[in-house]
Amino acid sequence: MNQYLATGSHAESACALAQLDAWAQARALLNYDRQDSPQAWYQVEWTLSSAGITDSVLVNDTTLDPAQQKRVTAWLDAAARKDISLRKPGDTNNNHHYWRALAATAIGITASDNKLYRSASRHMSKRSGNRGDVQIDPTAHSPRKCPP
């Protein structure tokens, strides 16, 4: 996707979409259990954030196969919905919270899924009244992740 942005090459955007479509057809990122493997859940949120942002660029290339684009967007939407459905009370105030919100926001917009988008927005704004920068102390450490 970066090469598409840098060069405008539709071959690059088609390549990126084909890679995402292969994952969509395989139903990747949908077959995991947070309880069995929290690390898998973390990997999904990181991957969805990246794929969601990529798709938000690719949807603007009108030369791409509309069937592929539709399949990818629907798959990302389903994966993002699963990702946020697994959150529990207390799953805030850490970097994973922000990764899930980034994925849900990007994918919600691209998929025109207002419910997903609003869920991410609402979840971020209800974070106990804290702002994200509150997590970084004066020594530039995140007390919840890596104490000084």
MARROLUM-950048 format. One line per 2 residues: for each residue y, x, z of N, C-alpha, C. Coordinates in steps of 0.1 Angstrom, whole numbers. Atoms other than C-alpha are relative to their C-alpha. Layout:
N
Y X Z Y X Z Y X Z; ... .
This chain:
148
-12 8 0 0 0 0 12 9 0; -12 -9 0 24 29 7 3 5 -14 .
-3 -5 14 19 42 -28 6 -11 -9; -6 11 8 27 8 -42 15 -1 4 .
-14 0 -4 59 8 -22 8 11 -5; -7 -12 5 68 43 -32 1 1 -15 .
0 -1 15 59 40 -69 2 -13 -7; 0 13 7 58 3 -77 -12 -2 -9 .
12 1 9 24 9 -93 -8 -12 4; 8 11 -2 5 -23 -96 -15 4 2 .
14 -5 -3 -27 -3 -97 -2 3 14; 1 -3 -14 -20 8 -62 -1 -12 8 .
1 13 -8 -14 -27 -49 -13 -7 -3; 13 6 3 -45 -39 -67 -11 7 8 .
10 -8 -7 -65 -11 -51 0 -4 15; -1 3 -14 -52 -20 -16 -5 -14 2 .
5 13 -2 -59 -57 -21 -15 -1 -2; 14 -1 2 -94 -49 -34 -7 5 13 .
6 -4 -13 -101 -30 -2 0 -10 10; -1 11 -10 -89 -58 20 -10 -12 -4 .
9 11 5 -109 -83 -2 -14 3 3; 14 -3 -4 -141 -64 4 -3 -3 14 .
2 3 -14 -136 -67 41 0 -15 2; 0 15 -1 -127 -104 37 -13 -6 -4 .
12 5 5 -158 -111 17 -12 3 10; 10 -4 -10 -179 -93 44 2 -6 13 .
-4 6 -13 -161 -113 71 1 10 11; -2 -11 -10 -153 -81 89 10 -5 11 .
-9 3 -12 -135 -82 123 -2 -14 6; 3 13 -6 -151 -115 131 -12 -1 9 .
13 0 -7 -184 -106 146 0 10 12; 0 -9 -12 -177 -90 180 2 -9 12 .
-2 7 -12 -176 -101 216 8 9 10; -9 -8 -8 -148 -89 239 -8 5 13 .
7 -4 -12 -172 -89 269 -10 11 -2; 10 -11 3 -198 -68 252 6 13 -3 .
-6 -13 4 -174 -43 238 15 -2 -1; -15 1 1 -137 -43 248 6 9 -10 .
-5 -9 10 -133 -13 226 1 -6 -14; 0 7 13 -142 -34 196 12 -9 -1 .
-11 9 0 -116 -59 205 13 8 -2; -12 -9 2 -90 -31 207 1 4 -14 .
0 -4 14 -100 -18 173 4 -11 -9; -4 11 9 -97 -52 158 15 -3 1 .
-14 3 -1 -62 -57 171 8 11 -8; -7 -11 8 -51 -23 156 -2 -2 -15 .
3 2 14 -68 -30 123 7 -12 -5; -7 12 4 -54 -65 121 15 2 -2 .
-14 -3 1 -19 -52 127 3 7 -13; -2 -8 12 -22 -27 99 -3 -9 -13 .
3 8 12 -39 -51 75 10 -12 -2; -9 11 1 -15 -79 83 13 5 -6 .
-12 -6 6 15 -57 75 -2 3 -14; 3 -3 14 -2 -45 43 0 -13 -8 .
0 13 7 -8 -81 33 14 -6 -2; -14 5 1 28 -90 40 8 6 -12 .
-6 -7 12 38 -65 13 -7 -5 -13; 8 3 13 10 -73 -12 3 -15 -5 .
-2 14 4 18 -111 -12 12 -1 -10; -12 0 8 50 -102 -30 -2 5 -14 .
4 -5 13 32 -86 -60 -6 -11 -8; 5 11 8 28 -114 -85 -10 3 -10 .
10 -5 10 5 -93 -107 -14 -1 6; 13 0 -7 -23 -95 -81 -8 -13 -2 .
9 11 1 -53 -118 -84 2 -10 11; -3 10 -10 -43 -150 -66 -12 -4 8 .
12 4 -8 -79 -158 -56 -3 11 10; 2 -11 -9 -83 -124 -40 11 -1 12 .
-11 1 -10 -49 -128 -22 -3 -11 9; 2 12 -9 -58 -163 -9 -12 3 9 .
12 -3 -8 -92 -150 3 4 9 12; -4 -10 -10 -77 -120 21 9 -7 11 .
-9 6 -9 -49 -141 37 -8 -10 9; 8 10 -8 -74 -168 49 -9 8 10 .
8 -8 -9 -97 -141 64 8 6 11; -9 -6 -11 -68 -123 82 4 -11 10 .
-4 11 -9 -57 -157 96 -12 -3 10; 11 3 -9 -92 -164 109 -2 11 10 .
2 -11 -9 -95 -129 124 11 1 10; -11 0 -10 -61 -131 141 -2 -11 10 .
2 11 -9 -69 -165 155 -11 3 10; 11 -4 -10 -102 -151 170 6 10 10 .
-6 -10 -8 -83 -121 183 8 -5 12; -8 5 -10 -58 -140 202 -7 -11 9 .
7 10 -8 -83 -166 214 -8 7 11; 7 -7 -11 -100 -139 235 9 5 11 .
-8 -6 -11 -70 -130 256 -2 -9 12; 1 7 -14 -71 -139 293 12 2 8 .
-11 -2 -9 -46 -143 320 0 15 5; -1 -14 -4 -33 -109 329 -1 10 -12 .
1 -9 12 -37 -95 293 14 3 -5; -13 -3 5 0 -88 292 4 14 7 .
-6 -12 -6 22 -58 301 -8 13 -3; 6 -12 5 2 -33 281 1 1 -15 .
-2 -2 14 2 -19 246 -9 -9 -8; 9 9 8 -28 -41 235 7 -14 -2 .
-7 13 1 -7 -72 242 10 0 -12; -9 -2 11 19 -59 217 -7 1 -13 .
8 -1 12 -7 -50 191 -4 -14 -5; 4 14 4 -21 -86 192 11 -8 -5 .
-11 8 4 13 -101 190 5 5 -14; -4 -5 13 22 -78 160 -9 -6 -11 .
9 6 10 -9 -89 142 2 -15 -2; -2 15 1 -4 -126 149 13 -3 -7 .
-13 2 6 32 -124 139 -1 2 -15; 1 -4 14 26 -106 106 -9 -10 -8 .
10 9 7 -4 -127 96 4 -14 1; -5 13 0 11 -159 108 11 -3 -10 .
-11 1 11 41 -154 85 -6 0 -14; 6 -1 14 20 -143 55 -9 -12 -3 .
9 11 2 -5 -171 60 7 -14 1; -7 12 -2 22 -197 66 -7 -8 11 .
6 6 -12 4 -204 99 10 -1 11; -10 1 -10 32 -216 120 -5 0 14 .
6 1 -13 9 -223 149 -3 14 5; 3 -13 -4 -3 -187 150 13 8 2 .
-13 -7 -1 32 -173 145 7 -5 14; -6 5 -12 46 -196 173 -8 5 13 .
8 -5 -12 17 -186 196 4 14 3; -4 -14 -2 26 -149 192 14 0 6 .
-14 0 -5 63 -157 197 1 -5 15; 0 6 -13 57 -179 227 -6 9 11 .
7 -9 -9 33 -155 243 8 12 3; -8 -12 -3 57 -126 240 12 -4 9 .
-12 4 -7 86 -146 254 -3 -5 14; 4 5 -13 66 -159 284 -5 11 9 .
6 -12 -7 56 -124 296 7 2 14; -6 -1 -14 67 -130 332 14 4 0 .
-14 -3 1 103 -126 321 3 15 -2; -2 -14 2 98 -89 315 3 3 -15 .
-2 -5 13 110 -70 284 -10 12 -1; 9 -11 2 87 -44 268 4 13 6 .
-4 -13 -5 109 -15 278 -1 1 15; 1 -1 -15 104 -23 315 -13 8 3 .
12 -8 -3 70 -7 312 1 15 0; -2 -14 1 84 27 306 9 4 12 .
-8 -4 -12 96 44 338 10 11 -4; -10 -10 3 125 69 340 -5 13 -4 .
6 -13 5 101 98 334 -7 -2 -13; 6 3 13 90 82 301 -15 -3 1 .
14 3 -1 56 72 314 -2 -15 1; 4 14 -2 39 38 312 -9 -1 12 .
8 0 -12 27 32 347 -13 -6 -1; 13 7 2 0 9 336 -10 8 -8 .
9 -7 10 -14 33 310 -2 15 4; 1 -14 -4 -7 69 321 10 4 11 .
-10 -4 -11 8 75 355 4 14 -1; -4 -14 0 28 106 359 -8 9 8 .
